[in-house]
Amino acid sequence: MAMVEAKWVRIMGDYCADPLWGPDGTMEALDDLPVSADLRARLAAWEAWFDLHSLDNPDFDKATFSRTGLALAHEVKAQLPDWTVIYFDEAAAGDKPPGAPRETFEYEVRP
């Protein structure tokens, strides 16, 4: 629950994990995010989309996945305006070489 104490969350798809990460880089439980049940359910569905379709799938639509995730991140920020909300952009990250600066594919969501 480091994210709750710090009021800081990274939203990022990952295999077989909740899509939330704390400031120390550890996965955080979706149920601990103090947003509406509807938004938590849509974050869970977004993560399930990643789990089911992204691994070694050349047809996975990273652009649509990323736009959807960013919209969800903006909703998190709207519900938690005093939190720092960081978004990991899968489409932008996929275009970068290994070792690229994180700020080229990960950024703070602003109101």
Stockholm file with secondary structure:
# STOCKHOLM 1.0

chainA/1-111         MAMVEAKWVRIMGDYCADPLWGPDGTMEALDDLPVSADLRARLAAWEAWFDLHSLDNPDFDKATFSRTGLALAHEVKAQLPDWTVIYFDEAAAGDKPPGAPRETFEYEVRP
#=GR chainA/1-111 SS CHHHHHTEEEECCCTTSCSEECTTSCEECGGGSCSCHHHHHHHHHHHHHHHHHTTTCTTCCHHHHHHHHHHHHHHHHHHCTTSEEEEECHHHHHTSCTTCCGGGTEEECCC
#=GC SS_cons         CHHHHHTEEEECCCTTSCSEECTTSCEECGGGSCSCHHHHHHHHHHHHHHHHHTTTCTTCCHHHHHHHHHHHHHHHHHHCTTSEEEEECHHHHHTSCTTCCGGGTEEECCC
//
